[in-house]
Amino acid sequence: MTYPHTRRDDTVDNLHGTAVPDPYRWLEDADNPEVQEWVAAQRDFTEAQLQHLPARGWFTELMGRIVARPRAGVPLKRGGRWFVSRNDGTSAQDLWYTAPTLEELVDGGEVVLDPNTWSDDGTSSLSTFTVARDGSLMAYARSDGGSDWQHIRTRDLRTGEDLDGEVTAKFSSPAWLPDNSSFLYTTFDEADDARGTATAGLGVARLMIHRPCGDDELLLTFPDEPHTMASGEVSHDDNWLVVSIFRGTENVNRLWVYPITTADGRSTLGEPVKPLDTADAEYTFIRTDGGHLYLHTDLDAPLGRVIRMNVAGGELSEVVPESDATLSAVEASGDGILLAYLDDAQHRVEYRNLDGSSPRPVDLPAGALVALDSSPVRDEAFVGLSTIATPTASFHVPLPVAEPAPATEEPGRPKGPHALPAEPIALTAASERFAPSFTVERHRAPSADGTPVPYFLITPDDDHSGPRPTLLYGYGGFKIPVLADYRPGWSAWLAAGGALAIANLRGGGEFGTRWYDDGRLASKQRVFDDFIGVAEHLISAGVTTSKQLAIYGRSNGGLLVGAALTQRPDLFAAAMPTVGVLDVLRFHKFTIGSAWISDYGDPDTPEGFDAAYAYSPLHRLKEGTQYPPTMILTADHDDRVVPLHSFKFAAALQAVSPAEAWLRVETSAGHGAGKSLQMVASEWADLLAFAAHHTGLVP
């Protein structure tokens, strides 16, 4: 295959005594016209190749229908008002509706935010919003082109008009102070260059207070600790600001507590109390009770527990002890707490009194928990669930939960003039392909060290016998659990007749802190071993064959796929690393990359270099090896895992592999969040068509 020309140069680094060639270093400069021309040529080349895939038209049609399914999000109560997102299937971005009561929201409500009006092409999106306690003002954050940079504006909910000015933030959710006019946000040194295509490190993080008049105030920064960030949350009684201080993506943190005084319409913060000033565990704030903090922690409890502590510090008391399941989330709920557990990567929810007594299960249908919303000042909660083929449905939970009882489904669909169809839009002759019946099974595969690695196996209910084309998905990092939840492409792959495997790898959060620690830093190779072990198990069990097995992962999962295809190229028929970390020797030099040292180690140290160099996908490629056909997916405004990772890996793979090595670059898109419906459908259609072509799947 003749690819667009890629220039090589003689760049070589001497890293800890090892000569490391980097002939495509020039591709790191996204502003270089030569790089822009190269990207355009690669994009045109890949589009020309994709047009020849036999199943592309079929998947394009079906994905268009899937993303056009009307949907509604989980209702939220903020500042005394109710909010919900909806999309009738025709809007690039979801609209947000509001009403003073839940009943009026279900009757329709009124549009409060319409991101579709923010850009002509539907590529500006809402990343978050929060509402002042009295319901007068909303702070909402706009993302342009998929960038992680946020442009926060303030809207007067009484008039529907925006106030003057905006602030630039990143990885931030505005936290309102009790004066109902000031909020906290996080920004970085590089906020003046918020294009979304810049690759420079972000510099020092600053926790700021935005004031309605005058200059914003600096609350907290750590200039001597460049990877340290902070976020704040105001207690429900307005007495305390609880600030979590963390370094990068480490799953340990400190907690500081600022007393709040509000007078003459202005909230001020006193000197912080530092009850937990050593980052020895993970501490997540749940609520206050007078002068006490309730915290979700893994301190002396790898699977998680709930503790109570005086604001001033001192002895901790246990509220909910560690159990045999992973405590994944805790929410203050009326006079008690709601606890979400992961039991073998499947959720269950229970309610307890505030002292931890009287656990009562919340009876919910099967599904992956994707939202849990409640408050100490509300007598109701909402739970959001999804399945492999079904988007989020929400369930109303009256509080307190007296007896195990089914929650009332309250999907937020309006019944008035804004009503959404109760069923997906008509699908003509394709309706039987849209949502096939399927079976979900739980299996375990042995990893290289003998560790059992759980995975979900989802197969269509049809009369197919013997091995079939299979898509294997994984992540394995940052203590993030992987669930059998909804992704638009899953039902399309199943509808085409393929099987789906979702792996729960070490490094993830499905089985607590030890499971996470066993898959990071010097142990990162175990994650790849786990993934390869699942692949081998699928083959040995007769589910599929190496000629029918495709692998897919995003972000850290893109690294996973890159490592798997370079370590075991014989095992896979196709690979699709997406927005992946593929140059593990230089990840820490770009945007927020230095935050990931917690998982990948520091390549600037000898031990960090040795570990990263052993598995970095870019550096494992060897001339003449028969790698599987590979499509590398990225986006030009991905300022989290910058696209240069994918550019360099694609150039190197094209130079050494006899098989296809295509680079698909989305324009005006980022790491994934905020994509328009059309972009979502197009990416999935191309990805699935590529996988189908190389695994022999004929829809």
C-alpha positions as CSV (number, residue, x, y, z in Angstrom):
1,M,0.0,0.0,0.0
2,T,1.4,3.4,-1.0
3,Y,0.9,5.9,1.8
4,P,1.4,9.7,1.7
5,H,5.1,10.5,2.0
6,T,6.4,10.9,5.5
7,R,9.8,12.6,6.1
8,R,12.2,10.9,8.5
9,D,15.0,12.8,10.2
10,D,18.0,11.7,12.3
11,T,16.8,12.8,15.7
12,V,18.2,10.6,18.4
13,D,17.9,11.0,22.2
14,N,20.4,9.5,24.6
15,L,18.1,8.5,27.5
16,H,19.8,7.0,30.5
17,G,22.5,5.5,28.4
18,T,20.2,4.2,25.6
19,A,20.1,5.7,22.1
20,V,16.5,6.2,21.2
21,P,15.8,7.3,17.6
22,D,12.8,9.6,17.1
23,P,12.7,10.2,13.4
24,Y,9.2,11.6,13.5
25,R,9.7,14.2,16.2
26,W,8.8,16.9,13.7
27,L,5.2,15.7,13.7
28,E,4.8,17.0,17.3
29,D,4.5,20.6,16.0
30,A,0.9,20.9,15.1
31,D,1.3,24.5,13.9
32,N,4.0,23.6,11.3
33,P,2.5,23.9,7.8
34,E,4.4,20.7,6.8
35,V,2.6,18.8,9.6
36,Q,-0.7,20.2,8.6
37,E,-0.2,19.2,5.0
38,W,0.8,15.7,6.2
39,V,-2.3,15.4,8.3
40,A,-4.5,16.5,5.4
41,A,-2.9,13.9,3.1
42,Q,-3.3,11.2,5.7
43,R,-7.0,12.2,6.2
44,D,-7.7,12.1,2.5
45,F,-5.9,8.8,2.0
46,T,-7.8,7.1,4.8
47,E,-11.2,8.4,3.6
48,A,-10.4,7.0,0.2
49,Q,-9.7,3.6,1.7
50,L,-12.7,3.6,3.9
51,Q,-15.0,4.1,0.9
52,H,-14.0,0.6,-0.3
53,L,-15.0,-1.2,2.9
54,P,-18.0,-3.4,2.0
55,A,-19.9,-2.9,5.3
56,R,-19.3,0.9,5.6
57,G,-22.7,1.8,4.1
58,W,-24.5,-0.7,6.3
59,F,-22.9,0.5,9.5
60,T,-23.3,4.2,8.5
61,E,-27.0,3.7,8.0
62,L,-27.5,1.8,11.2
63,M,-25.3,4.1,13.3
64,G,-27.3,7.1,12.0
65,R,-30.5,5.4,13.3
66,I,-28.9,4.5,16.6
67,V,-27.8,8.0,17.5
68,A,-31.1,9.3,16.3
69,R,-32.9,7.5,19.1
70,P,-34.7,10.1,21.3
71,R,-33.2,10.2,24.7
72,A,-33.4,12.0,28.1
73,G,-30.9,12.2,30.9
74,V,-31.2,11.9,34.6
75,P,-33.2,14.7,36.3
76,L,-31.2,17.0,38.6
77,K,-32.3,19.4,41.3
78,R,-30.1,22.4,41.6
79,G,-30.8,25.7,43.4
80,G,-34.4,24.7,44.0
81,R,-35.1,24.0,40.3
82,W,-35.2,20.8,38.2
83,F,-33.0,20.2,35.1
84,V,-32.8,17.5,32.5
85,S,-31.1,17.0,29.2
86,R,-33.0,15.8,26.2
87,N,-32.5,15.2,22.5
88,D,-35.2,14.2,20.0
89,G,-32.5,12.6,17.8
90,T,-32.2,15.5,15.4
91,S,-29.9,17.9,17.4
92,A,-26.1,17.7,17.2
93,Q,-26.0,18.5,21.0
94,D,-28.4,17.7,23.8
95,L,-30.6,20.5,25.0
96,W,-31.1,21.3,28.7
97,Y,-34.6,22.0,30.1
98,T,-35.6,23.4,33.4
99,A,-38.8,23.8,35.6
100,P,-39.6,24.7,39.2
101,T,-41.1,21.3,39.9
102,L,-40.5,17.8,38.7
103,E,-44.0,17.5,37.5
104,E,-43.6,20.6,35.3
105,L,-40.3,19.3,34.0
106,V,-42.0,16.1,32.9
107,D,-44.7,18.2,31.3
108,G,-42.0,19.8,29.2
109,G,-40.3,22.6,31.0
110,E,-38.4,25.3,29.1
111,V,-35.1,25.3,27.3
112,V,-32.4,26.9,29.5
113,L,-29.3,25.9,27.5
114,D,-29.1,25.0,23.8
115,P,-25.5,24.3,22.8
116,N,-26.6,23.9,19.2
117,T,-26.7,27.7,19.0
118,W,-23.1,28.2,20.0
119,S,-21.5,27.1,16.7
120,D,-22.6,26.6,13.1
121,D,-21.3,23.1,12.9
122,G,-22.5,21.7,16.2
123,T,-19.0,21.3,17.6
124,S,-19.4,23.5,20.7
125,S,-20.7,21.7,23.6
126,L,-21.7,22.0,27.3
127,S,-19.1,20.4,29.6
128,T,-20.8,21.3,32.9
129,F,-23.1,23.6,34.8
130,T,-23.8,24.5,38.4
131,V,-26.5,26.6,40.0
132,A,-26.3,29.0,43.0
133,R,-28.0,27.8,46.1
134,D,-30.9,30.3,45.7
135,G,-31.5,29.4,42.1
136,S,-30.7,32.9,40.8
137,L,-27.6,32.3,38.8
138,M,-26.1,29.4,36.7
139,A,-22.4,29.0,35.8
140,Y,-22.1,27.0,32.6
141,A,-19.0,25.9,30.7
142,R,-18.7,25.8,26.9
143,S,-16.1,23.6,25.2
144,D,-15.2,24.5,21.6
145,G,-14.2,21.8,19.1
146,G,-13.9,19.1,21.8
147,S,-11.1,20.9,23.7
148,D,-10.8,20.4,27.4
149,W,-10.6,24.2,27.8
150,Q,-13.8,25.5,29.3
151,H,-15.2,29.0,28.8
152,I,-17.4,29.7,31.9
153,R,-20.2,32.2,31.7
154,T,-22.8,33.2,34.2
155,R,-26.5,33.2,33.3
156,D,-29.3,35.0,35.3
157,L,-32.0,32.3,35.5
158,R,-34.6,34.9,36.3
159,T,-34.1,36.7,33.0
160,G,-32.4,34.1,30.9
161,E,-29.7,36.6,30.0
162,D,-25.9,36.1,30.4
163,L,-23.9,38.4,32.5
164,D,-20.9,40.1,31.1
165,G,-17.5,38.4,31.0
166,E,-16.3,34.8,31.1
167,V,-13.4,32.9,32.7
168,T,-11.2,30.2,31.1
169,A,-10.9,27.0,33.1
170,K,-9.9,23.4,32.7
171,F,-11.0,20.2,34.5
172,S,-13.3,22.3,36.6
173,S,-16.9,22.4,37.8
174,P,-17.8,25.8,39.3
175,A,-18.5,25.6,43.1
176,W,-20.9,28.4,44.3
177,L,-20.2,30.2,47.5
178,P,-23.1,30.9,49.9
179,D,-23.4,34.6,48.7
180,N,-24.9,33.1,45.5
181,S,-22.7,35.4,43.3
182,S,-19.2,34.0,43.6
183,F,-17.9,30.6,42.5
184,L,-14.6,28.7,42.5
185,Y,-12.9,27.3,39.4
186,T,-9.6,25.8,38.4
187,T,-7.3,27.4,35.7
188,F,-3.7,27.0,34.6
189,D,-0.8,29.1,33.5
190,E,-1.5,28.4,29.8
191,A,-5.1,29.6,29.9
192,D,-4.3,32.4,27.5
193,D,-3.6,29.9,24.8
194,A,-6.9,27.9,24.9
195,R,-7.0,27.0,21.2
196,G,-7.4,23.3,21.8
197,T,-4.5,22.5,19.5
198,A,-1.6,23.7,21.6
199,T,0.6,21.0,23.0
200,A,2.6,22.9,25.7
201,G,2.5,21.7,29.3
202,L,-0.3,23.5,31.2
203,G,2.0,24.9,33.9
204,V,0.8,25.5,37.4
205,A,-2.8,25.0,38.4
206,R,-4.7,27.8,40.4
207,L,-7.9,27.4,42.4
208,M,-9.6,30.8,41.9
209,I,-12.7,32.6,43.3
210,H,-14.7,34.4,40.6
211,R,-16.3,37.6,41.9
212,P,-19.1,39.4,40.0
213,C,-17.3,42.7,40.2
214,G,-13.5,43.2,40.3
215,D,-10.6,40.9,39.8
216,D,-10.9,37.2,40.5
217,E,-9.0,36.1,43.6
218,L,-6.4,33.4,44.0
219,L,-7.4,30.9,46.7
220,L,-4.8,28.2,46.4
221,T,-1.8,27.2,44.2
222,F,1.3,25.1,44.7
223,P,4.0,26.7,42.4
224,D,6.7,24.4,43.8
225,E,4.5,21.3,43.1
226,P,3.7,21.7,39.3
227,H,1.5,18.6,39.2
228,T,-0.6,19.5,42.1
229,M,-4.3,20.7,41.7
230,A,-7.2,21.4,43.9
231,S,-11.0,21.4,43.7
232,G,-13.6,22.6,46.2
233,E,-17.1,21.8,47.4
234,V,-19.3,23.8,49.8
235,S,-21.1,21.9,52.5
236,H,-24.9,21.8,52.4
237,D,-25.1,24.0,55.5
238,D,-22.9,26.6,53.9
239,N,-20.4,26.6,56.8
240,W,-17.4,24.9,55.1
241,L,-15.5,24.8,51.9
242,V,-13.9,21.4,51.6
243,V,-10.9,21.4,49.3
244,S,-9.4,18.2,47.9
245,I,-5.7,18.6,47.0
246,F,-4.2,16.0,44.7
247,R,-1.2,15.5,42.5
248,G,-2.0,14.7,38.9
249,T,-4.2,11.6,38.6
250,E,-2.9,10.0,41.8
251,N,-5.7,8.3,43.7
252,V,-4.6,9.8,47.0
253,N,-5.3,13.3,48.2
254,R,-5.2,15.8,51.1
255,L,-8.2,17.6,52.5
256,W,-8.3,21.2,53.7
257,V,-11.4,22.8,55.2
258,Y,-12.0,26.6,55.0
259,P,-14.6,28.2,57.3
260,I,-17.1,30.4,55.4
261,T,-18.4,33.7,56.6
262,T,-21.1,35.5,54.6
263,A,-22.0,39.1,55.4
264,D,-23.3,42.0,53.3
265,G,-23.8,39.7,50.3
266,R,-20.2,38.5,50.2
267,S,-18.7,35.2,51.3
268,T,-15.2,35.2,52.6
269,L,-13.0,32.3,53.6
270,G,-11.0,32.0,56.8
271,E,-7.7,30.3,57.3
272,P,-7.9,26.6,56.3
273,V,-8.1,23.8,58.8
274,K,-6.0,20.8,57.6
275,P,-7.4,17.7,59.1
276,L,-5.8,15.4,56.4
277,D,-2.6,17.1,55.2
278,T,-0.9,13.9,54.2
279,A,-1.9,12.2,50.9
280,D,-1.8,8.6,52.3
281,A,-5.2,7.4,50.9
282,E,-8.1,8.5,48.8
283,Y,-10.6,10.7,50.6
284,T,-13.9,11.8,49.0
285,F,-16.1,14.3,50.8
286,I,-19.7,13.1,51.3
287,R,-21.3,15.7,53.7
288,T,-20.8,17.5,57.0
289,D,-22.8,17.0,60.2
290,G,-22.1,19.9,62.5
291,G,-18.4,20.0,63.0
292,H,-17.8,16.5,61.5
293,L,-16.9,15.3,58.0
294,Y,-18.2,12.1,56.4
295,L,-15.7,10.7,53.9
296,H,-15.5,7.8,51.5
297,T,-12.0,6.4,51.8
298,D,-9.8,3.4,51.0
299,L,-7.6,4.1,54.1
300,D,-6.9,0.6,55.6
301,A,-9.8,-0.6,53.3
302,P,-8.8,-1.4,49.7
303,L,-12.4,-2.0,48.7
304,G,-13.6,1.2,50.4
305,R,-15.5,2.3,53.5
306,V,-17.1,5.3,55.1
307,I,-15.6,7.2,58.0
308,R,-16.5,10.2,60.3
309,M,-14.0,12.7,61.4
310,N,-13.9,16.0,63.3
311,V,-13.2,18.9,61.1
312,A,-10.2,19.8,63.2
313,G,-8.9,16.3,62.7
314,G,-8.2,13.7,65.3
315,E,-9.4,10.1,65.7
316,L,-11.5,8.6,62.9
317,S,-14.6,6.5,63.5
318,E,-15.9,4.0,61.1
319,V,-19.5,4.4,59.8
320,V,-19.7,1.7,57.1
321,P,-17.0,-0.9,57.2
322,E,-15.3,-2.5,54.2
323,S,-17.3,-5.3,52.7
324,D,-16.5,-8.0,50.1
325,A,-17.6,-5.7,47.2
326,T,-16.0,-2.5,45.9
327,L,-17.6,0.7,47.3
328,S,-17.7,2.8,44.1
329,A,-19.7,5.8,45.2
330,V,-21.4,7.3,48.3
331,E,-24.0,10.1,48.2
332,A,-25.5,12.0,51.1
333,S,-29.2,11.4,50.7
334,G,-31.7,13.1,53.0
335,D,-31.0,12.1,56.5
336,G,-28.9,9.1,55.4
337,I,-26.5,7.9,52.7
338,L,-26.8,6.0,49.4
339,L,-24.0,3.6,48.7
340,A,-23.2,2.1,45.3
341,Y,-21.2,-1.2,45.3
342,L,-19.5,-3.0,42.5
343,D,-19.9,-6.7,43.0
344,D,-17.9,-8.5,40.2
345,A,-18.2,-5.3,38.1
346,Q,-22.0,-5.2,38.5
347,H,-23.7,-2.6,40.6
348,R,-26.0,-2.8,43.6
349,V,-27.3,0.2,45.6
350,E,-28.3,0.4,49.3
351,Y,-29.5,3.1,51.7
352,R,-28.3,3.4,55.3
353,N,-28.9,5.7,58.2
354,L,-26.3,8.4,58.7
355,D,-24.7,6.4,61.4
356,G,-24.3,3.5,59.0
357,S,-27.0,1.3,60.5
358,S,-30.0,-0.4,58.9
359,P,-28.8,-1.2,55.4
360,R,-31.8,-1.4,53.0
361,P,-31.3,-2.5,49.4
362,V,-32.7,-0.3,46.6
363,D,-34.5,-2.6,44.2
364,L,-33.3,-1.7,40.7
365,P,-33.4,-3.6,37.4
366,A,-30.2,-5.0,35.9
367,G,-27.9,-2.5,34.4
368,A,-24.7,-0.4,34.9
369,L,-25.0,2.5,37.2
370,V,-24.1,5.7,35.3
371,A,-25.6,8.3,37.6
372,L,-26.4,8.7,41.2
373,D,-27.8,12.1,42.3
374,S,-29.1,13.1,45.8
375,S,-28.6,15.7,48.5
376,P,-28.7,16.0,52.3
377,V,-31.6,18.5,51.8
378,R,-33.8,16.3,49.6
379,D,-36.1,13.4,50.3
380,E,-35.6,11.7,47.0
381,A,-32.8,10.5,44.8
382,F,-32.3,9.6,41.1
383,V,-30.4,6.6,39.8
384,G,-29.3,6.3,36.1
385,L,-28.8,2.9,34.6
386,S,-27.8,1.8,31.1
387,T,-27.3,-1.6,29.4
388,I,-25.2,-2.7,26.4
389,A,-27.9,-1.7,24.0
390,T,-30.0,0.8,26.0
391,P,-29.1,4.4,26.8
392,T,-29.6,5.9,30.2
393,A,-32.9,5.4,32.0
394,S,-33.5,7.2,35.3
395,F,-35.2,5.8,38.4
396,H,-36.8,7.8,41.2
397,V,-36.0,6.7,44.7
398,P,-38.1,8.1,47.6
399,L,-36.1,8.6,50.8
400,P,-35.7,7.2,53.3
401,V,-35.8,3.7,51.8
402,A,-38.0,1.9,54.4
403,E,-38.1,-1.5,52.7
404,P,-36.6,-3.0,49.6
405,A,-38.9,-1.7,46.9
406,P,-38.7,-1.1,43.1
407,A,-37.7,2.4,42.3
408,T,-40.2,4.3,40.1
409,E,-38.9,4.8,36.5
410,E,-38.9,8.5,35.8
411,P,-36.9,8.9,32.6
412,G,-37.4,12.6,32.3
413,R,-39.3,12.4,29.1
414,P,-41.8,15.2,28.7
415,K,-45.5,14.5,28.2
416,G,-46.5,18.0,27.0
417,P,-45.7,19.9,23.8
418,H,-42.0,18.9,24.0
419,A,-42.8,15.2,24.1
420,L,-40.3,12.7,22.8
421,P,-41.5,9.4,21.2
422,A,-41.6,6.6,23.8
423,E,-39.9,4.3,21.3
424,P,-37.0,4.8,18.9
425,I,-37.9,6.3,15.6
426,A,-39.2,4.0,12.9
427,L,-36.5,2.0,11.4
428,T,-38.3,0.6,8.3
429,A,-36.9,-2.7,7.1
430,A,-33.9,-2.4,9.4
431,S,-35.9,-2.5,12.6
432,E,-35.1,-6.1,13.4
433,R,-31.4,-5.3,13.1
434,F,-31.6,-2.3,15.5
435,A,-31.7,-4.0,18.9
436,P,-31.0,-7.7,18.6
437,S,-31.6,-9.9,21.6
438,F,-28.4,-11.0,23.2
439,T,-26.9,-13.0,26.1
440,V,-24.5,-11.6,28.6
441,E,-22.1,-14.1,30.3
442,R,-19.4,-13.7,32.9
443,H,-16.1,-15.5,32.3
444,R,-12.5,-15.5,33.7
445,A,-9.3,-15.8,31.8
446,P,-5.9,-16.7,33.2
447,S,-3.3,-13.9,32.8
448,A,0.4,-14.6,32.4
449,D,1.0,-14.8,36.2
450,G,-2.1,-17.0,36.7
451,T,-4.4,-14.2,37.9
452,P,-8.0,-14.7,36.9
453,V,-9.1,-11.8,34.7
454,P,-12.9,-11.3,34.5
455,Y,-14.7,-10.3,31.3
456,F,-18.2,-9.9,30.0
457,L,-19.0,-11.9,26.8
458,I,-22.0,-10.6,24.9
459,T,-23.3,-12.7,22.0
460,P,-26.4,-12.3,19.8
461,D,-29.2,-14.8,20.2
462,D,-29.1,-16.4,16.8
463,D,-28.5,-19.8,15.4
464,H,-24.8,-19.2,14.7
465,S,-22.6,-22.0,15.8
466,G,-18.8,-22.1,16.1
467,P,-16.3,-19.2,16.3
468,R,-17.5,-15.8,15.2
469,P,-16.0,-12.4,14.6
470,T,-15.4,-10.8,18.0
471,L,-14.6,-7.3,19.2
472,L,-12.5,-7.1,22.4
473,Y,-12.6,-3.9,24.4
474,G,-10.5,-2.9,27.5
475,Y,-9.0,0.0,29.4
476,G,-7.1,-1.0,32.6
477,G,-5.9,2.2,34.2
478,F,-6.4,5.2,36.5
479,K,-8.7,3.2,38.8
480,I,-11.5,3.6,36.3
481,P,-14.0,0.7,36.3
482,V,-15.1,-0.8,33.0
483,L,-18.8,-1.9,32.9
484,A,-21.2,-3.6,30.6
485,D,-22.8,-0.2,29.9
486,Y,-24.1,1.6,26.8
487,R,-21.9,2.7,23.9
488,P,-23.6,3.5,20.6
489,G,-21.5,1.0,18.6
490,W,-22.1,-2.1,20.7
491,S,-25.6,-2.8,19.5
492,A,-24.6,-2.2,15.9
493,W,-21.8,-4.8,16.2
494,L,-24.2,-7.2,17.8
495,A,-26.8,-6.5,15.2
496,A,-24.3,-7.4,12.5
497,G,-23.8,-10.8,14.1
498,G,-20.5,-10.2,16.0
499,A,-19.7,-11.0,19.6
500,L,-18.4,-8.5,22.1
501,A,-16.0,-9.0,25.0
502,I,-15.4,-6.3,27.7
503,A,-12.4,-7.0,29.9
504,N,-11.9,-6.0,33.5
505,L,-8.2,-5.6,33.6
506,R,-5.8,-4.7,36.5
507,G,-5.2,-1.0,36.7
508,G,-8.9,-0.4,36.7
509,G,-11.2,0.3,39.6
510,E,-13.6,-2.7,39.5
511,F,-12.0,-4.5,42.4
512,G,-10.5,-1.8,44.6
513,T,-7.2,-0.3,45.3
514,R,-5.1,-3.4,45.2
515,W,-6.4,-4.3,41.7
516,Y,-5.5,-0.8,40.6
517,D,-2.1,-0.8,42.1
518,D,-1.3,-4.2,40.5
519,G,-1.6,-2.6,37.1
520,R,0.4,0.6,37.2
521,L,3.9,1.9,37.3
522,A,6.4,-1.0,37.2
523,S,3.4,-3.4,37.1
524,K,1.8,-1.8,34.0
525,Q,2.8,-4.8,31.8
526,R,0.3,-6.9,33.8
527,V,-2.5,-4.9,32.2
528,F,-1.3,-6.0,28.7
529,D,-0.8,-9.5,29.9
530,D,-4.4,-9.5,31.2
531,F,-5.8,-8.3,27.9
532,I,-3.8,-10.9,25.9
533,G,-4.9,-13.5,28.4
534,V,-8.6,-12.7,27.7
535,A,-7.9,-12.8,23.9
536,E,-6.3,-16.2,24.2
537,H,-9.2,-17.5,26.4
538,L,-11.7,-16.4,23.8
539,I,-9.8,-18.4,21.2
540,S,-9.3,-21.5,23.3
541,A,-12.9,-21.5,24.3
542,G,-14.0,-21.5,20.7
543,V,-15.7,-18.1,20.8
544,T,-13.5,-16.8,18.0
545,T,-10.2,-17.3,16.3
546,S,-7.1,-15.0,15.8
547,K,-8.3,-14.3,12.3
548,Q,-11.7,-13.1,13.6
549,L,-10.6,-11.1,16.7
550,A,-10.4,-7.3,16.6
551,I,-9.3,-5.1,19.5
552,Y,-10.4,-1.6,20.4
553,G,-9.6,0.9,23.2
554,R,-9.7,4.6,23.8
555,S,-7.1,6.9,25.6
556,N,-5.3,4.7,28.1
557,G,-7.2,1.9,26.3
558,G,-5.5,3.1,23.1
559,L,-2.2,2.5,24.8
560,L,-3.5,-0.9,25.7
561,V,-4.3,-1.8,22.1
562,G,-1.0,-0.4,20.9
563,A,0.9,-2.5,23.4
564,A,-1.1,-5.6,22.6
565,L,-0.7,-5.3,18.8
566,T,3.1,-4.8,19.1
567,Q,3.6,-7.5,21.7
568,R,1.4,-10.2,20.1
569,P,0.8,-9.2,16.5
570,D,-0.1,-12.8,15.7
571,L,-3.1,-12.8,17.9
572,F,-5.3,-10.2,16.3
573,A,-7.1,-9.7,12.9
574,A,-7.4,-6.0,13.4
575,A,-6.6,-3.3,15.9
576,M,-8.1,0.2,16.5
577,P,-6.1,2.3,19.0
578,T,-8.1,5.4,19.5
579,V,-6.8,8.8,21.0
580,G,-4.1,6.6,22.6
581,V,-1.0,7.3,24.6
582,L,1.5,5.7,22.1
583,D,4.8,7.5,22.8
584,V,5.2,6.6,26.5
585,L,8.7,8.2,26.7
586,R,7.4,11.7,26.0
587,F,3.7,11.7,27.2
588,H,4.6,13.9,30.2
589,K,5.8,16.8,28.0
590,F,2.5,17.8,26.6
591,T,-0.6,19.5,28.0
592,I,-1.9,17.5,31.0
593,G,0.3,14.5,30.3
594,S,2.6,15.0,33.4
595,A,-0.5,14.2,35.5
596,W,-0.3,10.6,34.4
597,I,3.0,9.8,36.0
598,S,0.9,8.2,38.7
599,D,0.1,5.4,36.3
600,Y,3.0,5.3,33.8
601,G,5.9,6.4,36.0
602,D,8.3,9.2,35.2
603,P,10.4,8.5,32.0
604,D,12.9,11.1,33.1
605,T,14.1,8.7,35.9
606,P,16.1,5.5,35.1
607,E,13.5,3.2,36.6
608,G,10.6,5.0,34.9
609,F,12.4,4.9,31.6
610,D,13.2,1.2,31.8
611,A,9.5,0.4,32.5
612,A,8.1,2.7,29.8
613,Y,10.7,1.8,27.1
614,A,9.8,-1.9,27.5
615,Y,6.2,-1.4,26.4
616,S,5.9,2.0,24.7
617,P,4.0,1.0,21.4
618,L,6.0,3.5,19.3
619,H,9.3,2.0,20.4
620,R,8.3,-1.6,20.0
621,L,7.7,-1.5,16.3
622,K,10.1,-3.6,14.3
623,E,10.9,-3.6,10.6
624,G,9.3,-6.5,8.7
625,T,6.9,-7.7,11.4
626,Q,3.5,-8.7,10.2
627,Y,1.4,-6.5,12.4
628,P,-2.4,-6.7,12.2
629,P,-4.3,-4.3,10.0
630,T,-4.6,-1.2,12.1
631,M,-6.7,2.0,12.0
632,I,-5.4,4.7,14.4
633,L,-8.1,7.2,15.4
634,T,-7.5,10.7,16.8
635,A,-8.8,14.2,16.6
636,D,-7.2,17.6,15.9
637,H,-8.5,19.3,19.1
638,D,-7.6,16.5,21.5
639,D,-5.7,18.5,24.1
640,R,-5.7,15.7,26.6
641,V,-3.9,12.9,24.7
642,V,-2.5,15.2,22.0
643,P,-2.8,13.7,18.4
644,L,1.0,13.7,17.9
645,H,1.0,10.3,19.7
646,S,-1.2,8.9,16.9
647,F,0.7,10.8,14.2
648,K,4.1,9.4,15.1
649,F,2.7,5.9,15.7
650,A,1.0,5.9,12.3
651,A,4.1,7.1,10.5
652,A,6.2,4.5,12.1
653,L,3.7,1.7,11.5
654,Q,3.3,2.6,7.9
655,A,7.1,2.5,7.5
656,V,7.5,-1.1,8.9
657,S,4.3,-3.0,8.5
658,P,3.1,-4.8,5.3
659,A,-0.5,-4.6,6.5
660,E,-2.8,-1.6,6.4
661,A,-2.0,1.2,8.8
662,W,-4.5,4.0,8.4
663,L,-4.8,7.3,10.3
664,R,-8.3,8.7,10.8
665,V,-8.2,12.3,12.1
666,E,-11.5,14.0,13.1
667,T,-11.6,17.7,12.7
668,S,-13.1,20.1,15.3
669,A,-13.2,17.2,17.8
670,G,-11.3,16.4,20.9
671,H,-10.7,13.5,23.3
672,G,-14.3,12.3,23.0
673,A,-16.7,14.4,25.1
674,G,-19.0,16.9,23.4
675,K,-18.9,15.3,19.9
676,S,-22.0,15.9,17.8
677,L,-24.3,13.0,17.0
678,Q,-23.1,13.0,13.5
679,M,-19.5,12.7,14.5
680,V,-20.3,9.9,17.0
681,A,-22.2,8.0,14.2
682,S,-19.5,8.5,11.7
683,E,-16.6,7.4,13.9
684,W,-18.4,4.2,15.0
685,A,-19.4,3.3,11.5
686,D,-15.8,3.6,10.2
687,L,-14.4,1.7,13.2
688,L,-16.9,-1.2,12.9
689,A,-16.6,-1.4,9.2
690,F,-12.9,-1.7,9.5
691,A,-13.2,-4.4,12.2
692,A,-15.9,-6.3,10.2
693,H,-13.8,-6.3,7.0
694,H,-10.7,-7.8,8.7
695,T,-12.6,-10.3,10.9
696,G,-14.8,-11.6,8.1
697,L,-18.1,-10.2,9.6
698,V,-20.7,-9.8,6.9
699,P,-23.8,-8.0,8.4
